[in-house]
Amino acid sequence: MQSRIKVIGVYVAFLCVVVGIAAALTFMFTDVIATQSAQETDTYGMNDRGVIAGDYVDSNGVQHGMILTSLATLVPKLTTADRADCVTAPGSTTIAFYAINNLGVAAGWCTKPDSTVIGFTYAGGTFTDITIPGSTFVNAVGINDAGAIVGTYKDANTVQHGFLLVGSTLTNLDPPGTVSTNTAWGINNAGVITVYGIDANGKYQSFTTADQGKTYTPFRDPDEGTIGTAIHQINNNGDIVGTYFDVNNATHGVLYHAGTYNSFDDPNGVGTTRGDGLNDSLVMVGRYGSGVFGGIGYQGLTKQ
């Protein structure tokens, strides 16, 4: 993979180009940088107002939660959100936002010094923790406009489950054939959830579920290799963004739209591009750069 010091969030949009009776998608990319001094910017979620949720690493190497107003505004506004109880060492934090709904409520997680991982929602400067009995590991990853939350947690036996939380009602989401890393990533206003896990062969298996885990529909990029496809956010039109690993284990973004899997790569990060979030206008956010999947070392991008 290409080596990069900075992680750049990416903002992506697309144009539909009609050729005969076939429609091809042309993607346009814009780097997302929280501040000019940031060493890294990670973009994970976006709402219909173009507000981006993620994190950034400042010039001193400290990570912060990030909410960034639409890049289409004259001067995008950065909101930095930190928690004093999630400083794991002097100058070290792990806080991040993974989604933001149209009401401006974000979902995310961070790690405490005792290694407890807490999921939360954030609105108006206030964090509200998500507590699952018996668990010391909770990630809030997705939230819809009704406030339904999805994510992942480990039970008292340290088995990891995807979850749906509606009010105080918890539903486990464990797709068939998966044995670890089960994670529910996104949920739209119709209650359709995206969820993935890893099977016994170490391959990502991805699904959607429209009935709270009673049945699962596979999501698989046709060009995936032995590592598979990790599904991410779904919008209210049923469009889905994700990441797949090709036969050479390079990563590419994938947009599922109008029944077709459309691969995309940021021109600065071919083979290191991840697709993470999208809104109803098919503006997407993600990352590119070096590092392990889902880890540090990416630059945020947007794609349109």
C-alpha atoms as a printed R data frame, in Angstrom:
    type eleno elety resid chain resno       x       y       z
1   ATOM     1    CA   MET     A     1   0.000   0.000   0.000
2   ATOM     2    CA   GLN     A     2   1.016   3.602  -0.574
3   ATOM     3    CA   SER     A     3   2.733   5.135   2.449
4   ATOM     4    CA   ARG     A     4   1.274   8.370   3.808
5   ATOM     5    CA   ILE     A     5   1.869  10.411   6.931
6   ATOM     6    CA   LYS     A     6  -1.462  12.182   6.817
7   ATOM     7    CA   VAL     A     7  -4.907  10.679   6.753
8   ATOM     8    CA   ILE     A     8  -7.304  12.658   4.647
9   ATOM     9    CA   GLY     A     9 -11.046  12.432   4.811
10  ATOM    10    CA   VAL     A    10 -12.520  12.315   1.368
11  ATOM    11    CA   TYR     A    11 -15.701  13.874   0.088
12  ATOM    12    CA   VAL     A    12 -17.132  12.292  -3.026
13  ATOM    13    CA   ALA     A    13 -19.911  13.127  -5.426
14  ATOM    14    CA   PHE     A    14 -20.775  11.669  -8.776
15  ATOM    15    CA   LEU     A    15 -22.215  12.543 -12.131
16  ATOM    16    CA   CYS     A    16 -24.353  10.159 -14.143
17  ATOM    17    CA   VAL     A    17 -23.092  10.108 -17.712
18  ATOM    18    CA   VAL     A    18 -25.444   8.516 -20.247
19  ATOM    19    CA   VAL     A    19 -23.774   6.584 -23.031
20  ATOM    20    CA   GLY     A    20 -26.377   5.011 -25.318
21  ATOM    21    CA   ILE     A    21 -28.670   3.174 -22.887
22  ATOM    22    CA   ALA     A    22 -25.980   2.608 -20.259
23  ATOM    23    CA   ALA     A    23 -25.353   5.030 -17.430
24  ATOM    24    CA   ALA     A    24 -21.811   5.350 -16.113
25  ATOM    25    CA   LEU     A    25 -20.905   7.071 -12.879
26  ATOM    26    CA   THR     A    26 -18.138   9.664 -12.827
27  ATOM    27    CA   PHE     A    27 -16.805  10.372  -9.353
28  ATOM    28    CA   MET     A    28 -15.311  13.664  -8.167
29  ATOM    29    CA   PHE     A    29 -13.103  13.800  -5.066
30  ATOM    30    CA   THR     A    30 -12.289  16.519  -2.551
31  ATOM    31    CA   ASP     A    31  -9.880  16.134   0.362
32  ATOM    32    CA   VAL     A    32 -11.290  16.894   3.800
33  ATOM    33    CA   ILE     A    33  -8.815  18.430   6.229
34  ATOM    34    CA   ALA     A    34 -10.073  19.401   9.687
35  ATOM    35    CA   THR     A    35  -7.383  22.064  10.145
36  ATOM    36    CA   GLN     A    36  -4.323  22.904   8.100
37  ATOM    37    CA   SER     A    37  -2.127  21.702  10.964
38  ATOM    38    CA   ALA     A    38  -3.893  18.335  11.329
39  ATOM    39    CA   GLN     A    39  -1.691  15.274  10.839
40  ATOM    40    CA   GLU     A    40  -4.715  13.143   9.953
41  ATOM    41    CA   THR     A    41  -8.418  13.529   9.263
42  ATOM    42    CA   ASP     A    42 -10.846  10.581   9.289
43  ATOM    43    CA   THR     A    43 -14.346  11.011   7.831
44  ATOM    44    CA   TYR     A    44 -16.911   8.326   8.659
45  ATOM    45    CA   GLY     A    45 -20.440   9.716   8.346
46  ATOM    46    CA   MET     A    46 -22.441  12.471   6.638
47  ATOM    47    CA   ASN     A    47 -26.026  13.692   6.925
48  ATOM    48    CA   ASP     A    48 -28.289  15.261   4.292
49  ATOM    49    CA   ARG     A    49 -27.069  18.756   5.194
50  ATOM    50    CA   GLY     A    50 -23.543  17.732   4.301
51  ATOM    51    CA   VAL     A    51 -22.344  17.758   7.913
52  ATOM    52    CA   ILE     A    52 -19.422  15.350   8.333
53  ATOM    53    CA   ALA     A    53 -18.664  13.240  11.419
54  ATOM    54    CA   GLY     A    54 -15.243  11.787  12.169
55  ATOM    55    CA   ASP     A    55 -12.039  12.621  14.014
56  ATOM    56    CA   TYR     A    56  -8.714  14.324  13.462
57  ATOM    57    CA   VAL     A    57  -5.210  14.209  14.888
58  ATOM    58    CA   ASP     A    58  -3.737  17.597  15.694
59  ATOM    59    CA   SER     A    59  -0.154  18.804  15.238
60  ATOM    60    CA   ASN     A    60   0.765  17.379  18.657
61  ATOM    61    CA   GLY     A    61  -0.516  13.914  17.781
62  ATOM    62    CA   VAL     A    62  -3.695  14.197  19.889
63  ATOM    63    CA   GLN     A    63  -6.926  12.761  18.434
64  ATOM    64    CA   HIS     A    64 -10.203  14.707  18.707
65  ATOM    65    CA   GLY     A    65 -13.828  14.061  17.832
66  ATOM    66    CA   MET     A    66 -14.818  16.090  14.766
67  ATOM    67    CA   ILE     A    67 -18.032  17.517  13.395
68  ATOM    68    CA   LEU     A    68 -17.506  19.623  10.279
69  ATOM    69    CA   THR     A    69 -20.227  21.622   8.554
70  ATOM    70    CA   SER     A    70 -20.773  21.171   4.833
71  ATOM    71    CA   LEU     A    71 -17.819  21.877   2.586
72  ATOM    72    CA   ALA     A    72 -20.298  23.667   0.320
73  ATOM    73    CA   THR     A    73 -20.597  26.482   2.859
74  ATOM    74    CA   LEU     A    74 -18.387  29.539   2.447
75  ATOM    75    CA   VAL     A    75 -16.404  28.782   5.605
76  ATOM    76    CA   PRO     A    76 -16.934  25.243   6.934
77  ATOM    77    CA   LYS     A    77 -17.152  25.259  10.740
78  ATOM    78    CA   LEU     A    78 -15.209  22.728  12.795
79  ATOM    79    CA   THR     A    79 -16.593  21.516  16.123
80  ATOM    80    CA   THR     A    80 -14.001  19.712  18.234
81  ATOM    81    CA   ALA     A    81 -15.495  17.377  20.846
82  ATOM    82    CA   ASP     A    82 -13.359  15.808  23.557
83  ATOM    83    CA   ARG     A    83 -13.958  13.887  26.774
84  ATOM    84    CA   ALA     A    84 -11.657  14.246  29.771
85  ATOM    85    CA   ASP     A    85 -12.472  10.682  30.861
86  ATOM    86    CA   CYS     A    86 -11.138   9.287  27.575
87  ATOM    87    CA   VAL     A    87  -7.547  10.445  27.895
88  ATOM    88    CA   THR     A    88  -5.708   7.109  27.942
89  ATOM    89    CA   ALA     A    89  -2.283   8.691  28.481
90  ATOM    90    CA   PRO     A    90  -0.923  12.245  28.549
91  ATOM    91    CA   GLY     A    91  -1.826  13.729  25.192
92  ATOM    92    CA   SER     A    92  -3.492  10.504  23.960
93  ATOM    93    CA   THR     A    93  -7.180  10.008  23.116
94  ATOM    94    CA   THR     A    94  -9.204   7.619  20.958
95  ATOM    95    CA   ILE     A    95 -12.453   9.522  20.483
96  ATOM    96    CA   ALA     A    96 -14.283   9.456  17.143
97  ATOM    97    CA   PHE     A    97 -17.740  10.062  15.665
98  ATOM    98    CA   TYR     A    98 -18.976   7.540  13.126
99  ATOM    99    CA   ALA     A    99 -22.378   8.926  12.130
100 ATOM   100    CA   ILE     A   100 -24.572  12.011  12.375
101 ATOM   101    CA   ASN     A   101 -28.301  12.142  11.675
102 ATOM   102    CA   ASN     A   102 -30.341  14.961  10.143
103 ATOM   103    CA   LEU     A   103 -31.165  16.356  13.595
104 ATOM   104    CA   GLY     A   104 -27.463  16.827  14.288
105 ATOM   105    CA   VAL     A   105 -27.137  13.961  16.764
106 ATOM   106    CA   ALA     A   106 -23.819  12.146  16.342
107 ATOM   107    CA   ALA     A   107 -22.863   8.629  17.418
108 ATOM   108    CA   GLY     A   108 -19.376   7.462  18.352
109 ATOM   109    CA   TRP     A   109 -17.113   5.955  20.965
110 ATOM   110    CA   CYS     A   110 -13.885   6.349  22.928
111 ATOM   111    CA   THR     A   111 -11.619   4.380  25.294
112 ATOM   112    CA   LYS     A   112 -11.087   5.126  28.999
113 ATOM   113    CA   PRO     A   113  -7.756   4.668  30.813
114 ATOM   114    CA   ASP     A   114  -8.998   1.369  32.293
115 ATOM   115    CA   SER     A   115  -9.553   0.086  28.702
116 ATOM   116    CA   THR     A   116 -13.337   0.368  28.990
117 ATOM   117    CA   VAL     A   117 -14.742   1.302  25.581
118 ATOM   118    CA   ILE     A   118 -17.866   3.462  25.769
119 ATOM   119    CA   GLY     A   119 -20.330   4.258  23.024
120 ATOM   120    CA   PHE     A   120 -22.331   7.482  23.125
121 ATOM   121    CA   THR     A   121 -24.442   9.992  21.315
122 ATOM   122    CA   TYR     A   122 -23.512  13.664  21.172
123 ATOM   123    CA   ALA     A   123 -25.716  16.706  20.636
124 ATOM   124    CA   GLY     A   124 -25.452  20.329  21.672
125 ATOM   125    CA   GLY     A   125 -22.165  19.749  23.449
126 ATOM   126    CA   THR     A   126 -23.554  16.923  25.611
127 ATOM   127    CA   PHE     A   127 -22.470  13.275  25.582
128 ATOM   128    CA   THR     A   128 -25.009  10.586  26.483
129 ATOM   129    CA   ASP     A   129 -23.405   7.222  27.213
130 ATOM   130    CA   ILE     A   130 -24.836   3.930  25.960
131 ATOM   131    CA   THR     A   131 -24.787   1.246  28.625
132 ATOM   132    CA   ILE     A   132 -25.234  -2.441  27.840
133 ATOM   133    CA   PRO     A   133 -25.338  -4.607  30.987
134 ATOM   134    CA   GLY     A   134 -22.299  -6.858  31.370
135 ATOM   135    CA   SER     A   135 -20.307  -5.091  28.645
136 ATOM   136    CA   THR     A   136 -17.188  -2.946  28.977
137 ATOM   137    CA   PHE     A   137 -16.875  -2.559  25.180
138 ATOM   138    CA   VAL     A   138 -19.549  -0.612  23.273
139 ATOM   139    CA   ASN     A   139 -19.162   1.182  19.927
140 ATOM   140    CA   ALA     A   140 -22.008   3.338  18.620
141 ATOM   141    CA   VAL     A   141 -21.544   3.416  14.840
142 ATOM   142    CA   GLY     A   142 -24.840   4.424  13.216
143 ATOM   143    CA   ILE     A   143 -27.942   6.468  14.085
144 ATOM   144    CA   ASN     A   144 -31.102   7.334  12.155
145 ATOM   145    CA   ASP     A   145 -33.432  10.312  12.500
146 ATOM   146    CA   ALA     A   146 -35.658   8.451  14.995
147 ATOM   147    CA   GLY     A   147 -32.652   7.942  17.273
148 ATOM   148    CA   ALA     A   148 -32.299   4.194  16.694
149 ATOM   149    CA   ILE     A   149 -28.644   3.283  17.243
150 ATOM   150    CA   VAL     A   150 -26.560   0.452  15.793
151 ATOM   151    CA   GLY     A   151 -23.041  -0.635  16.587
152 ATOM   152    CA   THR     A   152 -21.075  -3.411  18.229
153 ATOM   153    CA   TYR     A   153 -20.453  -4.633  21.777
154 ATOM   154    CA   LYS     A   154 -18.803  -7.487  23.645
155 ATOM   155    CA   ASP     A   155 -20.880  -9.509  26.088
156 ATOM   156    CA   ALA     A   156 -19.775 -10.823  29.498
157 ATOM   157    CA   ASN     A   157 -18.004 -13.692  27.691
158 ATOM   158    CA   THR     A   158 -16.186 -11.176  25.407
159 ATOM   159    CA   VAL     A   159 -18.159 -12.402  22.372
160 ATOM   160    CA   GLN     A   160 -18.659  -9.520  19.948
161 ATOM   161    CA   HIS     A   161 -22.143  -8.809  18.587
162 ATOM   162    CA   GLY     A   162 -23.667  -6.257  16.298
163 ATOM   163    CA   PHE     A   163 -26.558  -4.507  17.997
164 ATOM   164    CA   LEU     A   164 -29.668  -2.425  17.444
165 ATOM   165    CA   LEU     A   165 -30.796  -0.197  20.305
166 ATOM   166    CA   VAL     A   166 -34.275   1.364  20.136
167 ATOM   167    CA   GLY     A   167 -34.995   3.165  23.363
168 ATOM   168    CA   SER     A   168 -34.018   0.601  25.990
169 ATOM   169    CA   THR     A   169 -34.657  -2.422  23.754
170 ATOM   170    CA   LEU     A   170 -31.470  -4.193  22.657
171 ATOM   171    CA   THR     A   171 -31.397  -6.634  19.727
172 ATOM   172    CA   ASN     A   172 -28.310  -8.659  18.839
173 ATOM   173    CA   LEU     A   173 -27.369  -8.739  15.149
174 ATOM   174    CA   ASP     A   174 -25.188 -11.763  14.361
175 ATOM   175    CA   PRO     A   175 -25.230 -12.664  10.651
176 ATOM   176    CA   PRO     A   176 -25.088 -16.326   9.585
177 ATOM   177    CA   GLY     A   177 -21.637 -17.818   9.076
178 ATOM   178    CA   THR     A   178 -19.786 -15.126  11.034
179 ATOM   179    CA   VAL     A   179 -17.643 -16.014  14.034
180 ATOM   180    CA   SER     A   180 -16.088 -12.672  15.089
181 ATOM   181    CA   THR     A   181 -16.077  -8.879  14.721
182 ATOM   182    CA   ASN     A   182 -19.834  -8.639  14.166
183 ATOM   183    CA   THR     A   183 -20.631  -4.964  13.642
184 ATOM   184    CA   ALA     A   184 -23.806  -3.136  12.668
185 ATOM   185    CA   TRP     A   185 -22.618  -0.023  10.848
186 ATOM   186    CA   GLY     A   186 -25.577   1.900   9.429
187 ATOM   187    CA   ILE     A   187 -29.351   2.251   9.770
188 ATOM   188    CA   ASN     A   188 -31.716   4.288   7.611
189 ATOM   189    CA   ASN     A   189 -35.084   5.767   8.508
190 ATOM   190    CA   ALA     A   190 -36.907   2.664   7.263
191 ATOM   191    CA   GLY     A   191 -34.934   0.586   9.756
192 ATOM   192    CA   VAL     A   192 -32.779  -1.209   7.186
193 ATOM   193    CA   ILE     A   193 -29.454  -2.056   8.833
194 ATOM   194    CA   THR     A   194 -26.028  -2.833   7.384
195 ATOM   195    CA   VAL     A   195 -23.985  -5.406   9.292
196 ATOM   196    CA   TYR     A   196 -20.795  -7.386   8.746
197 ATOM   197    CA   GLY     A   197 -18.703 -10.022  10.473
198 ATOM   198    CA   ILE     A   198 -15.737 -12.282   9.795
199 ATOM   199    CA   ASP     A   199 -16.177 -15.970   8.989
200 ATOM   200    CA   ALA     A   200 -14.029 -18.950  10.012
201 ATOM   201    CA   ASN     A   201 -11.732 -18.312   7.027
202 ATOM   202    CA   GLY     A   202 -11.026 -14.718   8.047
203 ATOM   203    CA   LYS     A   203 -13.201 -13.218   5.306
204 ATOM   204    CA   TYR     A   204 -15.583 -10.281   5.704
205 ATOM   205    CA   GLN     A   205 -19.211 -11.291   5.190
206 ATOM   206    CA   SER     A   206 -21.620  -8.372   4.736
207 ATOM   207    CA   PHE     A   207 -25.411  -8.155   4.828
208 ATOM   208    CA   THR     A   208 -28.431  -5.940   5.103
209 ATOM   209    CA   THR     A   209 -31.341  -6.792   7.368
210 ATOM   210    CA   ALA     A   210 -34.752  -5.134   7.172
211 ATOM   211    CA   ASP     A   211 -36.386  -7.113   9.988
212 ATOM   212    CA   GLN     A   212 -34.004  -6.620  12.903
213 ATOM   213    CA   GLY     A   213 -31.886  -9.660  12.188
214 ATOM   214    CA   LYS     A   214 -34.542 -12.250  11.427
215 ATOM   215    CA   THR     A   215 -33.303 -12.503   7.830
216 ATOM   216    CA   TYR     A   216 -30.133 -11.264   6.117
217 ATOM   217    CA   THR     A   217 -29.430 -10.338   2.484
218 ATOM   218    CA   PRO     A   218 -25.772 -10.734   1.379
219 ATOM   219    CA   PHE     A   219 -23.813  -7.720   0.115
220 ATOM   220    CA   ARG     A   220 -20.735  -8.689  -1.879
221 ATOM   221    CA   ASP     A   221 -18.731  -6.762  -4.448
222 ATOM   222    CA   PRO     A   222 -18.198  -8.989  -7.504
223 ATOM   223    CA   ASP     A   223 -14.508  -8.053  -7.645
224 ATOM   224    CA   GLU     A   224 -13.699  -8.938  -4.035
225 ATOM   225    CA   GLY     A   225 -10.835 -11.288  -3.177
226 ATOM   226    CA   THR     A   226 -10.259 -13.580  -0.231
227 ATOM   227    CA   ILE     A   227 -10.652 -10.818   2.393
228 ATOM   228    CA   GLY     A   228 -14.115  -9.850   1.153
229 ATOM   229    CA   THR     A   229 -16.336  -6.777   1.417
230 ATOM   230    CA   ALA     A   230 -17.104  -4.622   4.468
231 ATOM   231    CA   ILE     A   231 -20.503  -2.959   4.177
232 ATOM   232    CA   HIS     A   232 -20.914   0.497   5.693
233 ATOM   233    CA   GLN     A   233 -23.639   3.140   5.539
234 ATOM   234    CA   ILE     A   234 -27.060   2.911   3.864
235 ATOM   235    CA   ASN     A   235 -29.130   5.957   2.940
236 ATOM   236    CA   ASN     A   236 -32.904   6.414   2.847
237 ATOM   237    CA   ASN     A   237 -33.048   5.452  -0.841
238 ATOM   238    CA   GLY     A   238 -31.363   2.092  -0.259
239 ATOM   239    CA   ASP     A   239 -27.992   3.144  -1.693
240 ATOM   240    CA   ILE     A   240 -25.039   1.606   0.146
241 ATOM   241    CA   VAL     A   241 -21.373   2.521   0.475
242 ATOM   242    CA   GLY     A   242 -18.641   0.135   1.589
243 ATOM   243    CA   THR     A   243 -15.117  -1.125   1.069
244 ATOM   244    CA   TYR     A   244 -13.882  -4.240  -0.669
245 ATOM   245    CA   PHE     A   245 -10.513  -5.964  -0.870
246 ATOM   246    CA   ASP     A   246  -9.526  -7.111  -4.359
247 ATOM   247    CA   VAL     A   247  -7.560 -10.250  -5.298
248 ATOM   248    CA   ASN     A   248  -4.327  -8.408  -4.440
249 ATOM   249    CA   ASN     A   249  -5.770  -7.296  -1.062
250 ATOM   250    CA   ALA     A   250  -5.870  -3.650  -2.159
251 ATOM   251    CA   THR     A   251  -8.859  -1.680  -0.859
252 ATOM   252    CA   HIS     A   252 -11.439   0.157  -2.951
253 ATOM   253    CA   GLY     A   253 -14.613   2.053  -2.204
254 ATOM   254    CA   VAL     A   254 -17.855   0.647  -3.549
255 ATOM   255    CA   LEU     A   255 -21.178   2.379  -4.120
256 ATOM   256    CA   TYR     A   256 -24.224   0.152  -4.585
257 ATOM   257    CA   HIS     A   257 -26.718   2.214  -6.598
258 ATOM   258    CA   ALA     A   258 -29.566   1.263  -8.930
259 ATOM   259    CA   GLY     A   259 -28.769  -2.419  -8.515
260 ATOM   260    CA   THR     A   260 -25.114  -2.049  -9.524
261 ATOM   261    CA   TYR     A   261 -21.829  -2.207  -7.587
262 ATOM   262    CA   ASN     A   262 -19.692   0.769  -8.636
263 ATOM   263    CA   SER     A   263 -16.020   0.703  -7.634
264 ATOM   264    CA   PHE     A   264 -14.183   3.946  -6.899
265 ATOM   265    CA   ASP     A   265 -10.672   5.066  -5.948
266 ATOM   266    CA   ASP     A   266  -9.414   8.464  -4.957
267 ATOM   267    CA   PRO     A   267  -6.748   9.355  -7.564
268 ATOM   268    CA   ASN     A   268  -4.307  10.040  -4.716
269 ATOM   269    CA   GLY     A   269  -5.049   6.740  -3.021
270 ATOM   270    CA   VAL     A   270  -5.667   4.060  -5.635
271 ATOM   271    CA   GLY     A   271  -5.790   0.750  -3.828
272 ATOM   272    CA   THR     A   272  -6.030   2.400  -0.382
273 ATOM   273    CA   THR     A   273  -9.497   3.965  -0.661
274 ATOM   274    CA   ARG     A   274 -12.313   3.213   1.803
275 ATOM   275    CA   GLY     A   275 -15.970   4.185   1.455
276 ATOM   276    CA   ASP     A   276 -17.601   4.866   4.838
277 ATOM   277    CA   GLY     A   277 -20.634   7.167   4.745
278 ATOM   278    CA   LEU     A   278 -23.163   8.692   2.370
279 ATOM   279    CA   ASN     A   279 -26.299  10.799   2.353
280 ATOM   280    CA   ASP     A   280 -29.493  10.823   0.290
281 ATOM   281    CA   SER     A   281 -27.874  13.026  -2.375
282 ATOM   282    CA   LEU     A   282 -25.197  10.348  -2.915
283 ATOM   283    CA   VAL     A   283 -22.432  12.472  -1.487
284 ATOM   284    CA   MET     A   284 -20.026  10.109   0.239
285 ATOM   285    CA   VAL     A   285 -17.201  10.308   2.732
286 ATOM   286    CA   GLY     A   286 -14.327   7.937   3.354
287 ATOM   287    CA   ARG     A   287 -10.569   7.691   3.686
288 ATOM   288    CA   TYR     A   288  -7.427   6.840   1.789
289 ATOM   289    CA   GLY     A   289  -3.827   6.267   2.766
290 ATOM   290    CA   SER     A   290  -1.619   3.670   4.408
291 ATOM   291    CA   GLY     A   291  -2.319   1.600   7.512
292 ATOM   292    CA   VAL     A   292  -4.496  -1.290   8.575
293 ATOM   293    CA   PHE     A   293  -8.182  -1.402   7.700
294 ATOM   294    CA   GLY     A   294 -10.158   0.877   9.971
295 ATOM   295    CA   GLY     A   295  -7.053   2.219  11.673
296 ATOM   296    CA   ILE     A   296  -4.845   5.257  11.795
297 ATOM   297    CA   GLY     A   297  -3.028   6.649   8.802
298 ATOM   298    CA   TYR     A   298  -5.743   7.816   6.454
299 ATOM   299    CA   GLN     A   299  -6.661  11.062   4.875
300 ATOM   300    CA   GLY     A   300 -10.336  11.903   4.825
301 ATOM   301    CA   LEU     A   301 -11.988  12.278   1.475
302 ATOM   302    CA   THR     A   302 -15.330  13.207   0.144
303 ATOM   303    CA   LYS     A   303 -16.731  11.902  -3.054
304 ATOM   304    CA   GLN     A   304 -19.576  13.353  -5.065
